[in-house]
Amino acid sequence: MPTSDFEEQHYGADPLVVSMAVGMSWINYGIAALVMVNSVSSNYHAAAGFTVAVCIGLALSGRPVAALIRRITGLAQGACYPLGILLGNALGVAAGACLASYLG
């Protein structure tokens, strides 16, 4: 049975699960932006932290973290990819929040 381009690109993960993981990641970015703006004294420091959060989160989301999860847990690739999206996003937000709190 031939696979779709989406399934090949996303390690065979269910498109609905991947879409939900991406949506949850964007919601997480929005909440992180609100928290950073309200908790840091300078908006420039919050913007720097949020920029770092998005850059690291997008760099780690998906395949790099999914490969690490698969190596550690032994789960199937289709199960690891959505988890990789969420965990990569969370690591990026944590790094951005650390930078924002350090700066201001």
C-alpha positions in Angstrom: 0.0 0.0 0.0 1.6 3.3 -1.0 2.1 5.9 1.7 1.3 9.6 1.3 3.9 12.3 1.3 2.7 13.5 4.7 3.2 10.1 6.2 6.7 9.8 4.8 7.7 13.3 5.9 6.4 12.7 9.4 7.7 9.2 10.1 4.3 7.6 9.5 2.6 9.6 12.3 -1.2 10.1 12.1 -1.9 13.5 10.4 -4.5 14.4 13.1 -2.0 13.7 15.9 0.7 15.8 14.2 -1.7 18.7 13.6 -2.8 18.6 17.3 0.9 18.6 18.4 1.7 21.6 16.2 -1.4 23.4 17.5 -0.4 22.7 21.1 3.1 24.0 20.3 1.7 27.3 19.0 -0.5 27.7 22.0 2.5 27.1 24.2 4.4 29.8 22.3 1.5 32.2 22.9 1.3 31.5 26.6 5.1 31.8 26.9 5.1 35.2 25.2 2.4 36.5 27.6 4.3 35.1 30.6 7.6 36.6 29.5 6.1 40.0 28.7 4.3 40.2 32.1 7.1 38.8 34.2 10.2 40.5 32.8 10.9 44.2 33.5 11.9 45.1 30.0 10.0 44.2 26.8 13.3 44.0 25.0 14.4 41.2 27.3 11.1 39.4 26.9 11.5 39.8 23.1 15.0 38.4 23.2 13.8 35.5 25.3 10.9 34.8 23.0 13.1 34.9 19.9 15.5 32.4 21.5 12.5 30.2 22.5 11.1 30.1 18.9 14.5 29.5 17.3 15.5 26.7 19.6 12.0 25.3 19.6 11.7 25.2 15.9 15.2 23.8 15.5 14.6 20.9 18.0 10.9 20.2 17.2 10.2 17.0 15.3 13.0 14.9 13.9 16.0 15.6 16.2 14.1 15.1 19.5 12.0 12.2 18.0 15.2 10.3 17.1 16.4 10.8 20.7 13.1 9.7 22.1 13.1 6.6 19.9 16.6 5.7 20.9 15.8 6.0 24.6 12.4 4.4 24.7 12.3 2.2 21.6 8.8 3.5 20.6 7.8 3.4 16.9 8.7 6.4 14.8 5.1 7.4 14.3 4.6 7.7 18.0 7.9 9.6 18.6 7.4 12.3 16.0 4.5 14.2 17.8 6.3 13.8 21.1 9.4 15.2 19.5 7.4 18.3 18.4 6.1 18.9 21.9 9.3 18.2 23.7 11.4 20.3 21.3 9.0 23.2 21.8 9.1 22.8 25.5 12.9 22.8 25.6 12.9 26.0 23.4 10.4 27.8 25.6 12.4 26.8 28.7 15.7 28.1 27.2 14.0 31.4 26.2 12.4 31.8 29.6 15.8 31.3 31.2 17.4 33.9 29.0 14.6 36.4 29.6 14.8 36.0 33.4 18.6 36.2 33.3 18.5 39.4 31.3 15.9 41.2 33.2 
